Amino acid sequence: MAKSTKKSSKAKVEKSTAKKKVVDKAVLEDSFHKAEEKTIEWMMKNPEKMIKERKHFMQQLLKKRCCYGGKGGILPITISPLFLKEESMRLIADVGEQLDRILDKVTKAYFEDEYVASYFPYTDIPKEWINWDSGYEKPTILNRHDAIFDGKNLKFIEFNTDNPGGRGWSDISEELFRKHTIYSDLINKFAPPSERRMLRALKDSLLSCYKEWGGKKSNPRVALVSFKKFLAGSDDEIVRDYLIENGIETNFVDARDFEYRKKKLYSGNVPFDIVNLTLRFTFFKRFPNEMKDFLAAIRDNNICCVNHFRALIASHKEALSFITNEENHHYFTEEEAECIKKYVPWTRKMDETITISKEGCDVALQEYVINHQEELVLKPTAGAGGYDVYVGKVTPKDEWIGAVESAIGCPWWIVQEAVDIPEYEFPVLRGNKVVLEKKNLNVNPYIFKGKYVGCLGRISESKVINVSAGGGIIPIFELTSK
């Protein structure tokens, strides 16, 4: 009887504790929303002070090297951050990590299974580059996965394992907002600091790959590799500064300037241990004669390369078609298959002329895509920047039919189930006033070496949300009771 009483008492305590947590969270969220509303009201009533603060904020962005476009342009960033609930951020992080593991499984299968390899007939770079040994096990390292989240429903629509940008912006924009005259109190009260976790995780990922590759130096020299016209004015300047601050000599190097001798890769007389590619892989198809030494060192595995060319497989949108086709789910565990069904929209390559529709029926793909225009999006598999994307809802019928007829039979085009993009009201400066405007939003969690390290948001008036296509960046803070 005493034992039963103890169990009953413990259960009551646990129930009471859980109830208190729910109440505390509700109180916290209510308190936050009131404080946020008050902040926005103040901004709208005091546009002159807001404009002055905005000017100072943008000057700080430039000083901190948050540039965009390579010509001294300032990063297009919102005047207010976005706050997401603790459980929302946990969901985005957990699903992002699981999908990252799934993509690694697909990439590894590409090298071992002819059927999987056949899903990627045109890899956009020479296949021999992809087949070169990286010297470490995990095929993708520095990744950003793009998702749509409306507060309840989460869908990952693209995976960027092809050296995604923006990795230097998150920590810096967070730091600046924490010092923001208007937002500092709100952020510091409701969102815990993260202490440059994305940059720290990037550094740790590079060093971890280098050690697994066989490197022995405690502070290896890193080359951030691009071409001269792209080297300055990007978030890679932030990455370079951070690595140097933490004892790792880091230089920008044009891929054409390397010399390969005695199994070492040099720029001038300086030997490098790690090359971190900072452009999409397809850029490195340029200047093949000038880049022979750079490519030869990677081919011979005499330099630690991050991300390695083999990471391209997961970035190609054929991967979305492969994982969402239930015929392929025997490659995954039950848990992985359920994750795909729940969090990745139906996707098919346009060469799958007869397939299973998102409703689970056998269909002729061309007819199905034309008849279900309102529910679908058409994209090139290796595209980026939001270019050549046809959103069925906003594309004229004749243009949609023409695009489908041009793409049918082509494995380098995919069709994807459209995901409703949530609209949020954000304060913006317009005509020397602060007004509220509706913007489309997506969220972009970064996964480094398999672990969630931070998240940026992107907003746009367009349904195709991309900074290079005229969108903007919005920092995301986790609303937490801690």
C-alpha positions in Angstrom: 0.0 0.0 0.0 2.9 2.4 0.8 4.4 1.7 -2.6 1.2 2.4 -4.3 0.8 5.7 -2.4 4.3 6.7 -3.4 3.6 6.1 -7.1 0.4 8.0 -6.9 2.1 10.9 -5.2 4.9 10.9 -7.8 2.4 10.9 -10.6 0.6 13.9 -9.1 3.8 15.8 -8.7 4.7 15.1 -12.4 1.3 16.1 -13.6 1.4 19.3 -11.5 4.9 20.1 -12.9 3.8 19.5 -16.5 0.7 21.7 -16.0 2.9 24.5 -14.5 5.2 24.4 -17.5 2.2 24.8 -19.8 0.9 27.7 -17.8 4.4 29.3 -17.6 4.8 29.0 -21.4 1.4 30.5 -22.0 2.3 33.4 -19.7 5.7 33.9 -21.4 4.1 33.9 -24.9 1.4 36.4 -23.9 4.0 38.6 -22.2 6.2 38.5 -25.4 3.4 39.3 -27.8 2.3 42.3 -25.8 6.0 43.5 -25.6 6.4 43.0 -29.4 3.2 44.8 -30.2 4.3 47.7 -28.0 7.6 47.8 -29.8 6.0 47.9 -33.3 3.5 50.6 -32.2 6.4 52.7 -30.9 8.2 52.3 -34.3 5.1 53.4 -36.2 4.6 56.5 -33.9 8.3 57.5 -34.1 9.4 57.1 -37.7 12.1 59.8 -37.5 13.8 57.9 -34.6 13.4 54.6 -36.4 15.0 56.0 -39.6 17.9 57.3 -37.5 18.4 53.9 -35.8 18.0 52.1 -39.2 20.8 54.2 -40.7 23.1 53.4 -37.7 22.2 49.7 -38.0 23.0 49.5 -41.7 26.3 51.3 -41.1 27.1 48.6 -38.5 26.2 45.9 -41.1 28.8 47.3 -43.5 31.5 47.5 -40.8 30.8 43.9 -39.9 31.1 42.9 -43.6 27.4 42.0 -44.1 27.5 42.9 -47.8 25.7 41.4 -50.8 26.4 41.4 -54.5 30.1 41.9 -54.5 29.8 45.7 -55.2 29.6 47.1 -51.8 25.8 46.6 -51.5 24.4 46.2 -48.0 22.7 42.9 -47.1 18.9 43.4 -47.6 17.8 42.8 -44.0 14.5 43.5 -42.4 14.0 46.2 -39.7 12.6 43.6 -37.3 13.6 40.0 -36.5 11.3 37.0 -36.4 10.6 35.1 -33.2 9.6 31.4 -33.3 8.5 29.3 -30.4 10.9 26.9 -28.7 9.0 23.9 -29.9 8.8 25.2 -33.5 12.6 25.7 -33.6 13.1 22.2 -32.1 10.8 20.7 -34.8 12.7 22.5 -37.6 16.1 21.4 -36.1 15.1 17.8 -35.5 13.5 17.3 -39.0 16.4 19.1 -40.7 18.9 16.7 -39.0 16.9 13.6 -39.9 16.5 14.7 -43.6 20.3 15.4 -43.6 20.9 11.8 -42.6 18.5 10.6 -45.3 20.3 12.7 -48.0 23.7 11.2 -46.8 22.1 7.7 -47.3 21.1 8.6 -50.8 24.5 10.0 -51.7 26.3 6.9 -50.4 23.9 4.7 -52.3 24.7 6.6 -55.5 28.2 5.1 -55.4 27.0 1.6 -54.5 23.8 1.0 -56.4 23.3 1.3 -60.1 19.6 2.1 -59.8 20.2 5.0 -57.4 23.0 6.3 -59.7 20.6 6.2 -62.7 18.4 8.8 -60.9 21.2 11.3 -61.4 22.1 11.0 -65.1 23.3 14.6 -65.5 25.3 15.8 -62.6 26.2 19.3 -63.9 29.9 18.6 -63.2 32.1 15.8 -64.4 31.2 12.5 -62.8 34.8 11.7 -62.1 35.0 14.7 -59.7 32.1 13.3 -57.8 33.8 9.9 -57.7 37.0 11.2 -56.1 37.6 10.2 -52.5 37.0 12.9 -49.9 39.0 11.2 -47.2 36.1 11.4 -44.7 32.9 9.5 -44.3 30.1 12.0 -44.3 29.4 13.0 -47.9 27.8 16.4 -47.1 29.2 18.8 -44.4 28.1 22.4 -44.6 24.4 22.4 -45.6 21.4 24.6 -45.7 17.9 23.2 -46.1 15.0 25.4 -47.3 11.6 24.9 -45.7 8.1 26.4 -45.5 6.6 26.7 -42.0 3.3 28.3 -41.1 3.6 27.8 -37.3 2.1 24.3 -37.5 2.9 22.7 -40.8 6.5 22.1 -42.0 7.7 21.2 -45.5 11.2 21.0 -46.8 11.2 22.0 -50.4 14.9 22.1 -51.4 18.3 20.9 -50.0 21.4 23.0 -50.5 24.6 20.9 -50.0 26.3 22.7 -52.8 28.3 25.2 -50.7 25.3 27.4 -49.6 25.8 31.0 -48.9 24.7 33.1 -45.9 26.7 31.1 -43.3 28.4 34.2 -42.0 25.3 36.4 -41.7 23.3 34.7 -39.0 25.6 35.3 -36.0 26.5 38.9 -37.0 22.9 39.9 -37.6 21.9 38.4 -34.3 24.7 40.3 -32.5 23.6 43.6 -34.1 20.0 43.1 -33.2 20.9 42.3 -29.6 22.5 45.8 -29.5 19.7 47.4 -31.4 18.3 50.4 -29.5 14.8 49.4 -30.1 15.0 45.6 -30.0 17.8 44.9 -27.5 15.5 44.7 -24.4 12.9 42.5 -26.1 15.5 40.0 -27.6 17.7 39.8 -24.5 14.6 39.1 -22.3 12.9 36.5 -24.4 15.7 34.9 -26.5 19.0 33.4 -25.1 22.3 34.3 -26.7 23.9 31.7 -29.0 27.5 33.0 -28.9 28.3 32.8 -32.7 27.3 29.1 -32.8 27.1 28.9 -36.6 30.6 30.2 -37.1 31.9 28.1 -34.3 30.3 25.0 -35.8 31.7 25.8 -39.2 35.2 26.0 -37.7 34.7 22.7 -35.8 33.3 21.0 -38.9 36.4 22.0 -41.0 38.8 20.8 -38.3 36.8 17.5 -37.8 36.9 16.7 -41.5 40.6 17.6 -41.6 41.4 15.3 -38.7 39.4 12.4 -40.2 41.1 13.0 -43.5 44.4 12.4 -41.8 45.6 15.9 -41.0 47.9 16.2 -38.0 48.2 20.0 -37.5 46.3 21.6 -34.6 45.9 24.8 -36.6 45.8 23.9 -40.3 45.8 26.7 -43.0 42.5 27.2 -44.8 41.9 28.5 -48.3 38.4 29.9 -49.0 38.3 29.1 -52.7 36.4 31.1 -55.3 37.4 33.4 -58.2 38.8 36.9 -57.9 35.6 38.6 -58.9 33.7 36.9 -56.1 36.3 36.9 -53.3 35.5 40.2 -51.7 32.1 41.6 -50.5 30.5 38.3 -49.4 29.7 36.6 -46.1 33.0 34.6 -46.6 34.8 37.7 -45.3 33.1 37.1 -42.0 34.1 33.5 -42.1 37.7 34.4 -42.8 37.9 36.9 -40.0 36.4 34.5 -37.5 38.8 31.7 -38.4 41.8 34.0 -38.1 40.5 35.3 -34.7 40.5 31.7 -33.5 44.0 30.9 -34.5 43.4 29.4 -38.0 45.3 31.2 -40.8 42.8 31.7 -43.6 43.2 33.3 -47.0 41.0 33.9 -50.0 42.5 32.1 -53.0 41.4 32.1 -56.6 41.2 28.5 -57.7 43.4 29.3 -60.8 46.3 30.5 -58.6 47.1 27.2 -56.9 50.2 25.2 -57.7 50.4 21.5 -57.0 53.9 20.2 -56.2 55.3 17.4 -54.0 51.8 16.3 -53.0 51.0 19.8 -51.6 48.8 22.5 -52.8 50.3 26.0 -52.7 49.4 29.6 -53.5 52.7 31.3 -54.1 55.0 29.6 -51.5 52.2 29.1 -48.9 51.0 25.5 -48.5 47.4 24.9 -47.6 45.8 22.1 -45.7 42.0 22.7 -46.2 40.2 24.1 -49.2 36.7 25.3 -48.4 34.8 25.9 -51.7 32.6 29.0 -51.4 30.9 28.8 -54.8 28.4 26.4 -56.3 30.3 23.5 -57.8 29.2 24.3 -61.4 31.4 27.4 -61.3 34.5 25.2 -61.0 33.9 23.9 -64.5 35.3 27.2 -65.8 38.9 27.7 -66.7 39.8 24.0 -66.9 43.4 24.6 -68.1 44.1 27.2 -65.3 42.6 25.0 -62.6 44.5 21.7 -63.4 46.7 21.9 -60.3 43.7 22.7 -58.0 41.7 19.8 -59.4 44.6 17.4 -59.4 45.2 17.9 -55.7 41.6 17.1 -54.9 41.7 14.1 -57.3 44.8 12.7 -55.5 43.2 13.4 -52.1 46.2 15.4 -51.1 44.1 18.3 -49.8 41.1 18.2 -47.5 38.2 19.6 -49.5 35.0 20.8 -47.8 32.3 20.6 -49.2 33.6 17.9 -51.5 32.3 17.6 -55.0 30.4 14.4 -54.0 28.0 16.6 -51.9 26.4 17.7 -55.2 24.2 14.6 -55.4 22.1 15.6 -52.3 21.7 19.2 -53.7 20.3 18.1 -57.0 16.5 18.1 -57.0 16.5 14.6 -58.4 17.1 13.6 -54.7 13.6 15.0 -53.8 12.1 12.8 -56.5 14.0 9.8 -55.3 13.1 10.1 -51.6 9.4 11.0 -52.1 8.7 8.1 -54.6 7.4 5.3 -52.4 8.8 2.7 -54.8 12.2 3.7 -53.3 11.2 3.6 -49.6 12.8 0.2 -49.1 16.1 2.1 -49.0 15.0 3.8 -45.8 13.8 2.8 -42.3 10.2 3.1 -41.4 10.9 6.1 -39.4 12.8 7.8 -42.3 10.0 6.9 -44.7 7.4 8.5 -42.4 9.6 11.6 -42.0 9.8 12.0 -45.8 6.0 11.5 -46.2 5.2 14.1 -43.6 7.8 16.7 -44.2 8.8 16.6 -48.0 6.3 17.5 -50.7 5.6 15.0 -53.5 8.2 15.5 -56.3 8.9 13.8 -59.6 11.5 14.1 -62.4 9.9 15.0 -65.6 11.3 11.9 -67.4 9.1 9.7 -65.2 6.4 9.7 -67.9 4.2 7.1 -66.0 4.3 7.5 -62.2 2.3 7.5 -59.0 0.6 10.8 -58.4 0.5 12.6 -55.0 -3.0 11.1 -54.6 -1.5 7.6 -55.0 -2.8 6.8 -58.5 -1.1 5.7 -61.7 -0.9 8.7 -64.0 0.6 9.9 -67.3 2.8 12.7 -65.9 2.4 15.2 -68.7 -1.4 15.1 -68.6 -1.4 15.1 -64.8 0.9 18.1 -64.5 -1.1 20.1 -67.1 -4.5 19.3 -65.4 -3.2 20.0 -61.9 -1.4 23.3 -62.6 -2.8 25.1 -59.5 -1.3 22.5 -57.2 2.2 22.2 -58.7 5.6 24.0 -59.2 8.0 23.3 -62.1 11.8 23.7 -61.5 15.1 22.8 -63.1 16.9 20.2 -61.0 20.2 22.1 -60.8 18.7 25.6 -60.6 19.4 28.2 -57.9 18.4 31.7 -57.1 14.7 31.2 -57.9 15.3 31.4 -61.6 13.3 29.4 -64.2 10.8 28.4 -61.5 7.1 28.2 -62.7 4.6 28.4 -59.8 1.4 27.0 -61.2 -1.0 29.3 -59.3 0.6 32.5 -60.8 1.7 31.2 -64.3 -0.6 31.9 -67.3 -2.1 28.7 -68.6 -0.5 28.9 -72.1 2.9 29.5 -70.5 2.5 26.6 -68.1 1.6 24.2 -70.9 4.5 25.4 -72.9 6.9 24.9 -70.0 5.5 21.4 -69.3 5.8 20.4 -73.0 9.4 21.6 -73.1 10.3 19.8 -69.8 8.5 16.5 -70.3 11.0 13.6 -70.7 13.9 15.7 -69.3 15.5 14.3 -66.1 16.9 17.8 -65.4 13.4 19.2 -64.6 11.2 18.3 -61.7 7.6 18.9 -60.8 6.7 19.4 -57.1 3.6 19.7 -55.1 3.1 23.3 -54.3 3.3 24.3 -50.6 1.2 27.2 -49.4 3.7 29.9 -48.4 2.6 31.7 -45.3 2.2 35.5 -45.2 3.3 37.4 -42.2 2.9 41.1 -41.4 6.3 42.8 -40.9 7.1 46.5 -40.2 8.8 48.1 -43.1 10.0 51.6 -44.0 7.9 53.1 -46.7 7.8 56.8 -47.6 9.6 57.8 -44.4 7.0 56.0 -42.4 6.9 52.6 -40.6 4.0 50.6 -42.0 2.9 46.9 -41.8 3.1 44.9 -45.0 2.5 41.2 -45.8 5.5 39.2 -46.9 6.0 35.6 -47.9 8.4 33.8 -45.6 10.6 30.7 -45.7 13.0 29.4 -43.1 16.5 28.1 -43.8 18.0 25.9 -41.1 21.8 25.3 -41.4 23.0 21.7 -40.7 26.8 21.4 -40.3 28.3 17.9 -39.9 24.8 16.6 -39.3 23.9 19.0 -36.5 21.5 22.0 -36.5 23.6 25.1 -35.9 21.2 28.0 -36.6 18.5 29.4 -38.9 17.9 32.4 -41.1 14.6 33.5 -42.7 14.0 34.9 -46.1 11.1 37.1 -47.1 9.7 38.4 -50.4 6.7 39.9 -52.0 7.1 37.1 -54.6 6.1 33.4 -54.1 9.6 32.5 -55.3 11.6 33.6 -52.2 15.3 34.2 -52.9 17.7 37.0 -51.9 19.3 37.0 -55.4 15.8 37.4 -56.9 15.0 40.5 -54.9 14.1 39.0 -51.5 15.5 39.9 -48.1 17.0 38.3 -45.0 15.2 38.2 -41.6 17.1 37.0 -38.5 15.2 34.3 -36.4 15.3 34.2 -32.7 14.0 31.3 -30.5 11.4 32.4 -28.0 12.3 30.4 -24.9 11.5 30.2 -21.2 15.1 29.4 -20.3 
